[in-house]
Amino acid sequence: MSETTLRVDIFSDIACPWCYIGKRRFERAVASLEFADQIQVHWHAYQLDPSLPEHYPGSEHEYLCQAKGMDPADVTRMMEHVTEQAAGEGLNYDFAALRPGNSFTALRLLAYAKTLGKGDQLKEALLSAHFERGLDTADVPTLASLAAENGLDAATVTELLGSTAYSDEVNADIDQARQLGINSVPFFVLEGKYGISGAQPSENFASALRQVHAELSGPAA
């Protein structure tokens, strides 16, 4: 019923390793709920590093060490930890094959896919392409091919990404995140007023969703 529809806005970057893990944990939480079909998810763009070149000339390890000034040993340990956490959610991260690049073009593709009802599907495809498949998610031909794999027209996507189309939509999401005080992702907003930060355990998501759903449903008759 419309009065018990629970809206969840998720701010994330397709180049964010915890965003993919958080997506899986959130999905598992939703699947465990008897009102799963009443939960409506809306994806929003966010960029962890807008200054990243379109194609970074190095590995993810080099990027984090050189561009972010992180200690190489710390980066190695962090990657091992994140890979282990991802594996626990059935994800096969491959940081050695990952190709760092600016995510803005991929986020424009996602904004377009949302208009066709393919937002959820493309979000999954882009995250997998980046973290599991070692694809260059800043490359237009690669994105067009990925879009075609998911039922979009490659020629249309190529033309669209060769322009500035959907830049305003991506920037609007990023601005909205800034206004909400979001400075790390993933970030989940339930019914426009309850915020959950990070890739929380599925149990935490489920508990919050139950609480908000109960509030929306009102007292039992």
Helices and strands as residue ranges (DSSP letters): G 2-4, E 6-12, H 17-31, G 36-38, E 39-45, H 60-62, I 63-67, H 72-87, H 104-115, H 119-131, H 140-149, H 154-161, H 167-179, E 187-190, E 194-197, H 202-217
